[in-house]
Amino acid sequence: MVVIHYTAMASAAAAVETLSNPKTEVSAHYLIAEDGEALSLVPEAMRAWHAGRGQWGSVTDVNSRSIGIELANTGFVPFAAPQMDALTDLLTGIKARWGIRPERVIGHSDMAPGRKIDPGVRFDWRRLALEGMSVWPTDWAADDPAGFVRWMRSFGCTATDDEDLLLKVFRSRFRPHAAGPLDATDAGMIRNLSQRFPVDVNAAWA
């Protein structure tokens, strides 16, 4: 799979220093600067320390089964167009090399709910989906909220059964402007996604 992050640092240069320092015990395969420059920091076939504790489907050692991409962003501003363009180009190559399907491109918060929030509400997941790089709900209908946790697990969000945490994760990615308690719209959207893209732990880099 591919896990997308933001650096939460003031600049790409500062992020490079942190990601390249063995003492920090954090790394990523790629860093994309605000101007779209993509830096390769760790070979794709090697393990990088980008994901940490968490889970996706039945995979608990996400670092060993994923490629990590850091985007230079504080988390409080929109992601620059050149940066998003570069991400699409990078993902196109990664997907071709490793056979990674769009539903296996996830955010850090998806596999570590409650511990991580990146890439956050400013990240344009819908754009990635329109470009074939990720997924988005389509032709969905409102549904019973009682199934929300089950459908989130089927989609891949297995790190927790806490409904409140899962709702935050879901809305951060798919309904960033929604507020209030879990509702039929949340349930309908995730049911659509879980039925179209059930987690497959045997998929390449899944």
N, C-alpha and C positions, 0 to 999 in steps of 0.2 A: 504494500500500500504506500501511499504518499501522505505525509503529515505536514500540514501547512501551519506556520507559526508567524508571530511578529516578534521583533527583537525587544521591544519596550525600552529602547535606548535612544540617545539623542541623535546618533548618526550611524551610518553604515560603517565608517571607520572605527568607531568605538566598538561596534558589534564584532568586526573582524578581529580586533585585539582580544576580545573575550572568548570568541569561538576558537581562536587559534592557540590559546594558552592552556596547556595541560593541567595547570593548577586549578582552573575553574571547573574542570570535569563536566564541560558542556561543549557540544559541537553539533554541526549539521553538515549535510552533504553540499548544500548550496546556500548562498546569501544573495539576495537581489536588492541592490541599492535603489534609492528613490528615483534615480535617473534611468533605471532599467539595466544597469550593468549587473550581469550575473557572474558571481564568483564561485568557482568550484573549490570547496574546502576539504572534502573527504571523498575518495572514489566511491561510486555508487555501490560497488560490490562489497564494500567494507562497512562495518557497524559504526554508527555515529551515536553520540550521547545527546539525543535531542528530545526524546519522548518522555523518558522517566517512567514513574509508576503510573499504571493505567491498564486498560484492556480494550480490545476491539474484537468482537465475536469471542472466540475461545483463545485468542492470542494474548498472552500476558506479558511476553517480552517483545514489546512493539519495536524497540530499538533494533532488534535482530531481524525484523520482518518488514522494515519500512525505509523509505528515503525521506529525509527531513529537509524542508525548504524554509529558510528564514527570510522574512520580508522586513526591510528596514522601515520601521514605523513605531511610533510611541504607543499606538493603540487608541489615540484620541483624534486622529485626523484621517481623512479619506486616503486610500491607497492611490498613488499617482498613476496616471494612465500609462506612461512608459514602463512602470513597474509591473502593472497587470499584463501589458503586452509581452514583456519578457517572461513572465510566469507562464503564460499560455505557450510560448515557444518552448520553454524548458519542459513543461509537462508533455507536450507533443512528443518530444524525443524520449523522455522517460517511459511513457506509456508504450511506445513502439518497441523500446529495448526490452522491457520486462513484461509486456502483456498485461499491464494494469488496466482494469476497467474503470470507467468514470466513478462508479460508486465506491471505489477504493481510494479515492482522493478525499481525505477528511481533514478536519481541523484538530488542533491540539486539544481543544475543549471537548471534542467528541469522544476521545478515548481517555480523558482525565477530567471528568466533570467534577466541579467543586474545587479542584486543585488548579486548573488552568482555564483561562477565558479566551485565549488567542485562537484564531486571528480576530475574533471580536465582531461587534455589530457593524463596524465600518467596512468590513471585507465584503466584496461583491461576489457572493456565491452564485447568484443568478446569471451573471455574465459568464462565469466559468461553465455553467451548465449549458447555456446557449451555444458555447463554443465546443461542446462535447467533452469538456475536461472534468465535469462533475455532474451532479444530478439535482433535479428540482421536481417538486410535485406537479403533476399534470392531470387534468380531467378527474379531479378528486371531488368527493361529496362529503358533507358534514357527517360525522359519525359519533358513536357513543364514547365519551371520554374514559369509560371504564377499561377500555382496551389499550389506552395510551402507553403504559409501561411495557406491556407485552409486545406491542408493535415497535417500540423503540429498541427493544432487545433483538427482535427479528431483523431490524435494520443494521444492527451491529453495536449499539450503545449498551454494552453489557457490564460496564465498570461499576454500576450502581443500580439499585431498584428504587432509589429515592425519587418519588414523583416530582417533587419540587425542583430538585437538581436537574432531572432530565428535561423538565419543561424549560428551564433556563437555557440549557444546551440547545434544545430544539429551536426555541425562539431566537436565540442569538444568531442562528444560521438561516432559518427559514421565515421567521416573522419578527424581525428586529424592532418593529414599531408597535408590536402588540403589548398589551398590558392586562392585568387582572388574572383571575384564576384560569386553570386549564378549561378549555371549552371544546365544542364540537368541531371547530375549525382546526385546532391543533390535532385532534384525533383523526379527522378525515385526511389531513395532509400526510401524517406519518403512516397511517394505514396504507395510503397509496404508495408511498415510498417503500415500505416494508414488503408489500406484495410484488412490486416491480423489481426490487433490488434486495432480496434476502441475503444475509451475510453468507459467504462461502469461504470457509477457513482454508480450503484447499487451493484457492486461487493464487496465482503467482504474487508473491510479496503481500499476500492477504493476512 
